[in-house]
Amino acid sequence: MSVQRAAAKAMEDDGLKVIAAEFIAPAKKIVNIDWTHRVSARAKIKGVVKRILNKHGYPPDLQEEAVKTMLMQAELLCAESV
């Protein structure tokens, strides 16, 4: 079973939607303001993601993969906003 499927199984679809929605606003702010300093921006986004995942009870053993996925999504968000 893939990590994404295991996470989806552990969380309800509505829970994942809430996590994604909470991630968008701070990610856009960080990406727009500080993306030229990629290392610090990535660290900020990683912190935001971990706090959101913990807040919503995301399975701890699956969080690292979720953080990687959300960082990739932030990079795509940045590419779209340029």
N, CA, C and O atoms as CSV, one atom per row, in Angstrom:
chain,resi,resn,atom,element,x,y,z
A,1,MET,N,N,0.852,-1.177,0.000
A,1,MET,CA,C,0.000,0.000,0.000
A,1,MET,C,C,0.897,1.239,0.000
A,1,MET,O,O,1.845,1.327,0.781
A,2,SER,N,N,0.594,2.185,-0.872
A,2,SER,CA,C,1.396,3.396,-0.958
A,2,SER,C,C,1.203,4.249,0.293
A,2,SER,O,O,0.220,4.107,1.020
A,3,VAL,N,N,2.155,5.127,0.519
A,3,VAL,CA,C,2.083,6.023,1.678
A,3,VAL,C,C,0.845,6.896,1.588
A,3,VAL,O,O,0.162,7.104,2.591
A,4,GLN,N,N,0.541,7.413,0.393
A,4,GLN,CA,C,-0.621,8.274,0.226
A,4,GLN,C,C,-1.909,7.520,0.549
A,4,GLN,O,O,-2.791,8.061,1.216
A,5,ARG,N,N,-2.024,6.283,0.086
A,5,ARG,CA,C,-3.233,5.501,0.367
A,5,ARG,C,C,-3.335,5.185,1.848
A,5,ARG,O,O,-4.425,5.223,2.418
A,6,ALA,N,N,-2.209,4.873,2.475
A,6,ALA,CA,C,-2.223,4.581,3.907
A,6,ALA,C,C,-2.654,5.813,4.695
A,6,ALA,O,O,-3.406,5.711,5.664
A,7,ALA,N,N,-2.174,6.970,4.272
A,7,ALA,CA,C,-2.555,8.218,4.945
A,7,ALA,C,C,-4.035,8.507,4.726
A,7,ALA,O,O,-4.742,8.885,5.660
A,8,ALA,N,N,-4.498,8.330,3.504
A,8,ALA,CA,C,-5.911,8.576,3.213
A,8,ALA,C,C,-6.794,7.621,4.002
A,8,ALA,O,O,-7.870,7.999,4.465
A,9,LYS,N,N,-6.340,6.391,4.153
A,9,LYS,CA,C,-7.103,5.423,4.917
A,9,LYS,C,C,-7.134,5.820,6.396
A,9,LYS,O,O,-8.152,5.656,7.067
A,10,ALA,N,N,-6.017,6.339,6.895
A,10,ALA,CA,C,-5.927,6.726,8.301
A,10,ALA,C,C,-6.739,7.981,8.594
A,10,ALA,O,O,-7.216,8.162,9.714
A,11,MET,N,N,-6.898,8.838,7.610
A,11,MET,CA,C,-7.639,10.088,7.785
A,11,MET,C,C,-8.843,10.063,6.863
A,11,MET,O,O,-8.802,9.449,5.797
A,12,GLU,N,N,-9.886,10.709,7.258
A,12,GLU,CA,C,-11.044,10.840,6.381
A,12,GLU,C,C,-10.700,11.809,5.263
A,12,GLU,O,O,-9.826,12.661,5.422
A,13,ASP,N,N,-11.383,11.684,4.133
A,13,ASP,CA,C,-11.147,12.599,3.019
A,13,ASP,C,C,-11.357,14.045,3.443
A,13,ASP,O,O,-10.614,14.931,3.019
A,14,ASP,N,N,-12.357,14.290,4.270
A,14,ASP,CA,C,-12.614,15.652,4.733
A,14,ASP,C,C,-11.434,16.185,5.537
A,14,ASP,O,O,-11.108,17.368,5.444
A,15,GLY,N,N,-10.802,15.341,6.308
A,15,GLY,CA,C,-9.634,15.753,7.082
A,15,GLY,C,C,-8.486,16.173,6.187
A,15,GLY,O,O,-7.801,17.155,6.470
A,16,LEU,N,N,-8.274,15.438,5.115
A,16,LEU,CA,C,-7.208,15.782,4.172
A,16,LEU,C,C,-7.506,17.096,3.461
A,16,LEU,O,O,-6.595,17.878,3.186
A,17,LYS,N,N,-8.786,17.339,3.161
A,17,LYS,CA,C,-9.165,18.602,2.519
A,17,LYS,C,C,-8.899,19.779,3.446
A,17,LYS,O,O,-8.438,20.832,3.004
A,18,VAL,N,N,-9.187,19.603,4.725
A,18,VAL,CA,C,-8.945,20.671,5.704
A,18,VAL,C,C,-7.455,20.949,5.820
A,18,VAL,O,O,-7.041,22.108,5.872
A,19,ILE,N,N,-6.648,19.896,5.860
A,19,ILE,CA,C,-5.191,20.063,5.932
A,19,ILE,C,C,-4.693,20.823,4.708
A,19,ILE,O,O,-3.889,21.746,4.836
A,20,ALA,N,N,-5.159,20.445,3.534
A,20,ALA,CA,C,-4.736,21.123,2.302
A,20,ALA,C,C,-5.151,22.588,2.312
A,20,ALA,O,O,-4.369,23.457,1.925
A,21,ALA,N,N,-6.365,22.866,2.747
A,21,ALA,CA,C,-6.848,24.247,2.788
A,21,ALA,C,C,-6.040,25.090,3.764
A,21,ALA,O,O,-5.734,26.248,3.478
A,22,GLU,N,N,-5.690,24.521,4.915
A,22,GLU,CA,C,-4.890,25.263,5.892
A,22,GLU,C,C,-3.472,25.497,5.395
A,22,GLU,O,O,-2.825,26.462,5.802
A,23,PHE,N,N,-2.992,24.641,4.536
A,23,PHE,CA,C,-1.631,24.753,4.014
A,23,PHE,C,C,-1.502,25.853,2.964
A,23,PHE,O,O,-0.456,26.495,2.876
A,24,ILE,N,N,-2.529,26.079,2.179
A,24,ILE,CA,C,-2.449,26.994,1.038
A,24,ILE,C,C,-2.089,28.423,1.443
A,24,ILE,O,O,-1.155,28.998,0.884
A,25,ALA,N,N,-2.796,28.998,2.386
A,25,ALA,CA,C,-2.581,30.407,2.733
A,25,ALA,C,C,-1.162,30.683,3.240
A,25,ALA,O,O,-0.506,31.583,2.715
A,26,PRO,N,N,-0.661,29.946,4.242
A,26,PRO,CA,C,0.699,30.242,4.691
A,26,PRO,C,C,1.749,29.909,3.633
A,26,PRO,O,O,2.774,30.583,3.539
A,27,ALA,N,N,1.495,28.871,2.838
A,27,ALA,CA,C,2.457,28.514,1.792
A,27,ALA,C,C,2.561,29.631,0.761
A,27,ALA,O,O,3.662,29.978,0.334
A,28,LYS,N,N,1.428,30.196,0.357
A,28,LYS,CA,C,1.463,31.300,-0.614
A,28,LYS,C,C,2.226,32.489,-0.054
A,28,LYS,O,O,3.000,33.122,-0.772
A,29,LYS,N,N,2.019,32.796,1.212
A,29,LYS,CA,C,2.701,33.934,1.830
A,29,LYS,C,C,4.214,33.699,1.871
A,29,LYS,O,O,4.995,34.590,1.534
A,30,ILE,N,N,4.614,32.514,2.279
A,30,ILE,CA,C,6.046,32.197,2.372
A,30,ILE,C,C,6.670,32.158,0.990
A,30,ILE,O,O,7.755,32.700,0.782
A,31,VAL,N,N,5.992,31.523,0.041
A,31,VAL,CA,C,6.513,31.399,-1.315
A,31,VAL,C,C,6.662,32.779,-1.951
A,31,VAL,O,O,7.680,33.051,-2.588
A,32,ASN,N,N,5.682,33.643,-1.795
A,32,ASN,CA,C,5.742,34.962,-2.419
A,32,ASN,C,C,6.793,35.860,-1.782
A,32,ASN,O,O,7.452,36.628,-2.483
A,33,ILE,N,N,6.958,35.777,-0.486
A,33,ILE,CA,C,7.859,36.681,0.206
A,33,ILE,C,C,9.293,36.197,0.205
A,33,ILE,O,O,10.205,36.989,-0.029
A,34,ASP,N,N,9.517,34.927,0.458
A,34,ASP,CA,C,10.853,34.460,0.813
A,34,ASP,C,C,11.362,33.340,-0.079
A,34,ASP,O,O,12.336,32.674,0.275
A,35,TRP,N,N,10.747,33.118,-1.199
A,35,TRP,CA,C,11.148,31.969,-1.998
A,35,TRP,C,C,12.539,32.137,-2.599
A,35,TRP,O,O,13.165,31.147,-2.978
A,36,THR,N,N,13.030,33.359,-2.693
A,36,THR,CA,C,14.385,33.543,-3.212
A,36,THR,C,C,15.413,32.964,-2.254
A,36,THR,O,O,16.520,32.616,-2.665
A,37,HIS,N,N,15.058,32.861,-0.994
A,37,HIS,CA,C,15.916,32.229,0.014
A,37,HIS,C,C,15.361,30.829,0.263
A,37,HIS,O,O,14.775,30.555,1.310
A,38,ARG,N,N,15.552,29.966,-0.701
A,38,ARG,CA,C,14.894,28.662,-0.719
A,38,ARG,C,C,15.075,27.859,0.567
A,38,ARG,O,O,14.124,27.232,1.033
A,39,VAL,N,N,16.260,27.864,1.143
A,39,VAL,CA,C,16.504,27.046,2.328
A,39,VAL,C,C,15.623,27.502,3.484
A,39,VAL,O,O,14.986,26.680,4.143
A,40,SER,N,N,15.583,28.788,3.728
A,40,SER,CA,C,14.765,29.269,4.841
A,40,SER,C,C,13.278,29.132,4.539
A,40,SER,O,O,12.491,28.837,5.439
A,41,ALA,N,N,12.885,29.340,3.295
A,41,ALA,CA,C,11.476,29.191,2.927
A,41,ALA,C,C,11.033,27.740,3.070
A,41,ALA,O,O,9.943,27.467,3.573
A,42,ARG,N,N,11.866,26.821,2.635
A,42,ARG,CA,C,11.531,25.405,2.767
A,42,ARG,C,C,11.404,25.015,4.240
A,42,ARG,O,O,10.513,24.249,4.609
A,43,ALA,N,N,12.285,25.538,5.069
A,43,ALA,CA,C,12.218,25.232,6.504
A,43,ALA,C,C,10.925,25.780,7.111
A,43,ALA,O,O,10.294,25.116,7.934
A,44,LYS,N,N,10.534,26.985,6.706
A,44,LYS,CA,C,9.288,27.572,7.215
A,44,LYS,C,C,8.080,26.747,6.778
A,44,LYS,O,O,7.190,26.462,7.579
A,45,ILE,N,N,8.058,26.366,5.505
A,45,ILE,CA,C,6.942,25.575,4.996
A,45,ILE,C,C,6.896,24.222,5.700
A,45,ILE,O,O,5.818,23.739,6.046
A,46,LYS,N,N,8.061,23.611,5.911
A,46,LYS,CA,C,8.117,22.327,6.597
A,46,LYS,C,C,7.530,22.446,8.007
A,46,LYS,O,O,6.790,21.566,8.449
A,47,GLY,N,N,7.857,23.524,8.707
A,47,GLY,CA,C,7.311,23.751,10.041
A,47,GLY,C,C,5.801,23.930,10.016
A,47,GLY,O,O,5.088,23.385,10.859
A,48,VAL,N,N,5.323,24.692,9.050
A,48,VAL,CA,C,3.875,24.903,8.906
A,48,VAL,C,C,3.174,23.569,8.656
A,48,VAL,O,O,2.151,23.274,9.273
A,49,VAL,N,N,3.722,22.781,7.764
A,49,VAL,CA,C,3.116,21.488,7.421
A,49,VAL,C,C,3.068,20.584,8.649
A,49,VAL,O,O,2.038,19.969,8.927
A,50,LYS,N,N,4.167,20.500,9.381
A,50,LYS,CA,C,4.200,19.622,10.557
A,50,LYS,C,C,3.182,20.053,11.604
A,50,LYS,O,O,2.520,19.213,12.212
A,51,ARG,N,N,3.057,21.354,11.814
A,51,ARG,CA,C,2.065,21.837,12.787
A,51,ARG,C,C,0.646,21.486,12.345
A,51,ARG,O,O,-0.169,21.052,13.160
A,52,ILE,N,N,0.353,21.668,11.079
A,52,ILE,CA,C,-0.981,21.355,10.561
A,52,ILE,C,C,-1.260,19.855,10.678
A,52,ILE,O,O,-2.342,19.453,11.107
A,53,LEU,N,N,-0.286,19.036,10.297
A,53,LEU,CA,C,-0.484,17.589,10.362
A,53,LEU,C,C,-0.707,17.129,11.802
A,53,LEU,O,O,-1.590,16.313,12.068
A,54,ASN,N,N,0.091,17.650,12.722
A,54,ASN,CA,C,-0.072,17.293,14.133
A,54,ASN,C,C,-1.432,17.740,14.656
A,54,ASN,O,O,-2.099,17.005,15.385
A,55,LYS,N,N,-1.831,18.935,14.284
A,55,LYS,CA,C,-3.110,19.489,14.734
A,55,LYS,C,C,-4.276,18.586,14.345
A,55,LYS,O,O,-5.243,18.447,15.094
A,56,HIS,N,N,-4.176,17.978,13.173
A,56,HIS,CA,C,-5.275,17.172,12.649
A,56,HIS,C,C,-5.084,15.674,12.877
A,56,HIS,O,O,-5.834,14.863,12.333
A,57,GLY,N,N,-4.097,15.308,13.669
A,57,GLY,CA,C,-3.910,13.902,14.018
A,57,GLY,C,C,-3.413,13.027,12.890
A,57,GLY,O,O,-3.705,11.831,12.853
A,58,TYR,N,N,-2.664,13.611,11.968
A,58,TYR,CA,C,-2.104,12.836,10.863
A,58,TYR,C,C,-1.143,11.797,11.448
A,58,TYR,O,O,-0.401,12.116,12.377
A,59,PRO,N,N,-1.137,10.588,10.939
A,59,PRO,CA,C,-0.278,9.534,11.498
A,59,PRO,C,C,1.205,9.945,11.490
A,59,PRO,O,O,1.747,10.268,10.432
A,60,PRO,N,N,1.857,9.935,12.649
A,60,PRO,CA,C,3.249,10.381,12.744
A,60,PRO,C,C,4.213,9.620,11.837
A,60,PRO,O,O,5.157,10.209,11.310
A,61,ASP,N,N,3.990,8.340,11.650
A,61,ASP,CA,C,4.896,7.555,10.818
A,61,ASP,C,C,4.767,7.875,9.332
A,61,ASP,O,O,5.603,7.442,8.538
A,62,LEU,N,N,3.746,8.616,8.945
A,62,LEU,CA,C,3.550,8.982,7.542
A,62,LEU,C,C,3.833,10.462,7.278
A,62,LEU,O,O,3.728,10.924,6.142
A,63,GLN,N,N,4.187,11.195,8.320
A,63,GLN,CA,C,4.343,12.637,8.180
A,63,GLN,C,C,5.508,13.047,7.289
A,63,GLN,O,O,5.386,14.011,6.534
A,64,GLU,N,N,6.617,12.351,7.356
A,64,GLU,CA,C,7.786,12.761,6.565
A,64,GLU,C,C,7.479,12.758,5.070
A,64,GLU,O,O,7.864,13.677,4.347
A,65,GLU,N,N,6.788,11.725,4.617
A,65,GLU,CA,C,6.416,11.654,3.195
A,65,GLU,C,C,5.419,12.756,2.845
A,65,GLU,O,O,5.487,13.337,1.762
A,66,ALA,N,N,4.499,13.041,3.756
A,66,ALA,CA,C,3.517,14.108,3.521
A,66,ALA,C,C,4.218,15.460,3.430
A,66,ALA,O,O,3.853,16.295,2.602
A,67,VAL,N,N,5.215,15.678,4.268
A,67,VAL,CA,C,5.969,16.941,4.231
A,67,VAL,C,C,6.666,17.081,2.880
A,67,VAL,O,O,6.632,18.153,2.275
A,68,LYS,N,N,7.290,16.019,2.406
A,68,LYS,CA,C,7.964,16.061,1.097
A,68,LYS,C,C,6.968,16.403,-0.018
A,68,LYS,O,O,7.254,17.223,-0.890
A,69,THR,N,N,5.807,15.767,0.025
A,69,THR,CA,C,4.782,16.002,-0.991
A,69,THR,C,C,4.316,17.452,-0.956
A,69,THR,O,O,4.170,18.087,-2.001
A,70,MET,N,N,4.087,17.969,0.228
A,70,MET,CA,C,3.589,19.339,0.344
A,70,MET,C,C,4.666,20.357,-0.048
A,70,MET,O,O,4.337,21.427,-0.562
A,71,LEU,N,N,5.929,20.047,0.183
A,71,LEU,CA,C,7.001,20.929,-0.288
A,71,LEU,C,C,7.025,20.966,-1.814
A,71,LEU,O,O,7.227,22.026,-2.407
A,72,MET,N,N,6.822,19.830,-2.441
A,72,MET,CA,C,6.754,19.807,-3.912
A,72,MET,C,C,5.567,20.626,-4.397
A,72,MET,O,O,5.666,21.327,-5.404
A,73,GLN,N,N,4.452,20.542,-3.693
A,73,GLN,CA,C,3.281,21.325,-4.069
A,73,GLN,C,C,3.540,22.817,-3.914
A,73,GLN,O,O,3.070,23.617,-4.723
A,74,ALA,N,N,4.281,23.194,-2.884
A,74,ALA,CA,C,4.631,24.598,-2.697
A,74,ALA,C,C,5.513,25.091,-3.846
A,74,ALA,O,O,5.367,26.222,-4.309
A,75,GLU,N,N,6.423,24.236,-4.299
A,75,GLU,CA,C,7.265,24.606,-5.439
A,75,GLU,C,C,6.409,24.819,-6.692
A,75,GLU,O,O,6.646,25.755,-7.456
A,76,LEU,N,N,5.425,23.958,-6.898
A,76,LEU,CA,C,4.516,24.125,-8.045
A,76,LEU,C,C,3.704,25.398,-7.908
A,76,LEU,O,O,3.475,26.107,-8.888
A,77,LEU,N,N,3.272,25.683,-6.698
A,77,LEU,CA,C,2.513,26.917,-6.416
A,77,LEU,C,C,3.367,28.139,-6.774
A,77,LEU,O,O,2.873,29.108,-7.350
A,78,CYS,N,N,4.627,28.077,-6.431
A,78,CYS,CA,C,5.541,29.180,-6.742
A,78,CYS,C,C,5.705,29.317,-8.251
A,78,CYS,O,O,5.690,30.431,-8.774
A,79,ALA,N,N,5.858,28.221,-8.941
A,79,ALA,CA,C,6.041,28.265,-10.399
A,79,ALA,C,C,4.811,28.870,-11.081
A,79,ALA,O,O,4.937,29.592,-12.070
A,80,GLU,N,N,3.620,28.572,-10.548
A,80,GLU,CA,C,2.390,29.093,-11.130
A,80,GLU,C,C,2.223,30.587,-10.866
A,80,GLU,O,O,1.639,31.303,-11.680
A,81,SER,N,N,2.740,31.061,-9.722
A,81,SER,CA,C,2.529,32.472,-9.361
A,81,SER,C,C,3.549,33.407,-10.006
A,81,SER,O,O,3.424,34.627,-9.907
A,82,VAL,N,N,4.550,32.841,-10.661
A,82,VAL,CA,C,5.583,33.676,-11.300
A,82,VAL,C,C,5.175,34.043,-12.691
A,82,VAL,O,O,5.913,34.741,-13.386
